[in-house]
Structures are given as structure tokens and as C-alpha cells.
Amino acid sequence: MREYGARTAYVGKSPPNKRHVIQNSGHFFERRNAPTTLQTSENPASGYASRSHYSATKRELSYASFISLAYTSLVPVLATVYKMRFQIGVNSAIGLAACSGAACYSSAFVVPAKTMTSARFFGASSMDARIRNTVSCDESEIQMPNRCFQGNEYALRAVAVASTDTETSIPVDTAQDQVEMKEEKPPMQGEIMKMLPRSTFDIDTKISLMYFAVDFAAVVASLGFLNFVVTSDIYQSLPIIGQALTVAPLQILGGFAMWCMWCVGHDAGHGTVSKTNWINHIVGEVAHSAICLTPFVPWKMSHLKHHLNHNHLTKDYSHQWFIREEKDDLHPLINASYKTRNFQLPILYLVYLLFGIPDGGHVIFYGKMWEGVSMQEKIRSAFSVAVSVITAGSLWHGMGTADFAVVCFAPWLVMSFWLFMVTYLQHHSEDGKLYTDDSWSFQKGAFETVDRNYGKWINRMSHHMMDGHVIHHLFFERVPHYRLEAATEALVAGLEETGQSHLYKSIETKDFTQEIVRQFDANWFFVDEEKIVRK
């Protein structure tokens, strides 16, 4: 048996219940510059291999049980933090403790049990074949039995395969050739859409508002209980260290609830909460501007520019890239920021919003993100800023500085840590590439982003922001968060079918707090020259 990429070739007689590679009459396609011909085709009648059907299953979790657990059995959070060459305890502990605290908090994961029929892998049932063979191609595309190919994207030629009813194994020496025959260009949007279930693009307002309501309730409950504790006589009688230890678990829980609410507001910014714009706007203003103190419209503007320029060396937003080989030429202020990078993790999102580094201010309107913005958009942005400022100011005035810092600001820092950690790790990997004007394309940039697995429950409670990121970047205005998981499974299967599974990146990151500390310390915002594709 030889393994290559995400596939396995069985040589000789294959074990039962394993996929066989069957050679049958028909055609296969190879690139003109491919060094070796690997002849494979599918035999739907063989029974050796069947396509997989992905369906969105109903996942029902109760907020009540988790919140009840949180308030009746909170225990100290113990974590082993990755040790760097500096003392990093606070930064890592916040994030890792949030993971533990997350056991006390959950979104209600109810996804309609709609069958998502989409054929995958080698082989197909006869019905699958009929469905996929009805694909209608544009004039510019080449129609094949199961899909359309862009004529200007692939140099394909048909090679007849001798008819046979017998099982034929792939020669061992061609397994590596399969890797070498990978397509250099990723599939186009139309091809990717054909890999996905139709329900992937179904935006259900009721489901979206259900998630919004549950996360809103979680934020109010967690921060409300925290405020109740802080204002109690027992808390006030404790020494400072006792007070800190008492509220820390609740701050972590509240901050994680705010992070989950931020994810719902993120969907609103992409228009995937509802097909009705005013619903998206109200949800975004409440989730982002009011609860997460992130002015919704300015954030929406800069985030859209990030999606339109993802992994572009100079045009990407949210991430400012520096070439490592040019480190000695950095501006003194940027160099100072690099040298103090390890102490900035808890406040980087605050710096991003207030001081506009690197995109421009989200509270005070200046910087590149405001170039060419209309007055109408600035007025809408000013409204979002007003909501955030009035909310924070009212709470500060009503609670006093000390209680505001403990009940509101500390959980907000936990939320911002989650936000920066998730965003950074989604766009940084050991083999990640950046592109220039001469080499960039939307699909290339999207496939250089990374899916990361933080663990089943963390992924779900965070609305699949981490493990559904590639699909999100491919269709950022069309796929709501509750469709990302099934869509990602279908994408992986579809890429495997087309021999392009190497394009998709997924990294196990259950030690996420250690990983962000390790990655940020080692790489900061640097990229090696060899990782930049210039032509």
C-alpha cells in the first residue's frame, strides 16, 4: 500500500471495505506537461467504491445546562503554558483558560436536517451519475461527464483507456507521480460550487436570529452574574488577590461569550445573517457596536477589503506583512513594536481599533481604509462609533471605574485575545504563501488561508470560525456559519476527487494558546522572501 496526499493506492488485492481504483472504458485527462500518465477511471457498477453523501444533521445542545454548570460548579482553571524565552503566563493563560471555561458555555447548535446530496470520491451510484451528468457548462468551459472545466485554466487532453471488466491496481512506482501531477492553479468558483451541497448557500434568517438570541442571552447572563458577584458584600470584604481569583473564571467565561457574539456579528457584516439588509445591520450594531465595542460599519469596511485582497503582500487588510530579509531596514517605531511583540498580545485588537494600525482608525476616521469613502458611508460609520462610545461611557459612568474595569474591560480583553489569536493563526502557517499583483488571484489567496481544529466544542461554540475558514474565504458573502462544517467536508471530498487535495490546509491546533505564543514570537508579521510568489 502506498500513501500520497489524502489518497491511498492499494496494490494487488485490497482489503475489504477499502476503496479500490478501478480501470474501465472511458477517458481520463492529464495535463500536457505532466511527466507521467496515471490512468484511473471510475466504475460505478463495481461496488468497490461509492460516493459519499454529506448531510447536515441536527445538533441540539442546551445553553441552559452549560450555563447552569458554569454558575454552580465553576472550578479553578489549570493550564500548562508553553514556555518561551520570556515569561508569558498571562497571555497564554487567558486563552487556554477560556478553552476550559468554554465547557460552561455553548451555542444552541440546531441545523435543519436537510439532506445535502453531493457525490464525492471515486465511483458513483447510478442516481449520482445522472445528477452530476446534467451539469450545464458555459460556452467558455469544457464539459466533461461530471463537471465543467475552464478551457483557459487547464491544458487537458483525453486519453482513451482500454475497456476491461477486471480490477487493475495502480503500479507502485506511479504513486509519487500522482503528487507531481497536481494542478498548479486552484479550481474556479463555479467548479467549487459544484462540489458543495445546494443547501450550503441557504441563508435562514430564523436560524441566524436563534444563534444571535442565544449568544446575547449568554453574554447578559455571564456578565450580569459577574456584576452581581463584584457588587456583593462578600466580594468587597476580600483582599485584592482574593477578589482577583474569585472573578477570573467569570471574566474568562464572559469574554468567551462575547467572542461568540462577535462571530455572529461577523456574519452580519458579510450579509449572511439574513437576506434582508436591515436585519443584518441591526444584528451587527447590537453584536459588534454595543456588546463587543467594535464600531460595526468601519469594521465591516476594512474586513471586506481584507477578503478582497487576502494573502496579497501589499494590499491585504488586517495583516501587515514585512519581508524578513529586510528586517534591518524597518522604521524605528516598527522595529520597537517587533522587539516588544510578546507583551502586546492582550492589547493588539485595541491598538488596531483606536490607533488604526495597520488599516486606519475605526473610531477616528483616518488612514488608508478611508480613502475614497463617501460622506454617506462616513455618517453611517459615525453612528456605529456613537453606539460603541455611548455604550461604554454609560456603563463606565454608572458602574464606576473599578467595577467597569473588572466587569466589562477585562472580559473585553479576553474577547480581543480570542479574536486576534484566531485571526492570526488562520493566516499564518509554515508553508503559507503570499502573492503580488503579477501572481495573485482570488482563489490562490483563499486557499492559502488555513482551517484549524481547536477541538469539537470550541469549534462549534465559535460558530466554526476556525475550522470553516477556507470555505468562508471562498464564499464570504454567501455561506452562513451554520453551513460551514458540511461545506468544508464537501470541499475536502471534492478536492480529493479532482486530485487537488493538496490545496486545502487544515492544522490540528488544540494547543492554540501555545501555538499563538510560539508563532507570534517566532514570526510576528514576517514572511520569508521564498514564500512570496512574485510571478
Summary of the structure (lengths in Angstrom):
residues: 535
radius of gyration: 25.5
end to end distance: 37.8
largest distance: 86.1
contacts: 1715
relative contact order: 0.14
helix: 52%
strand: 8%
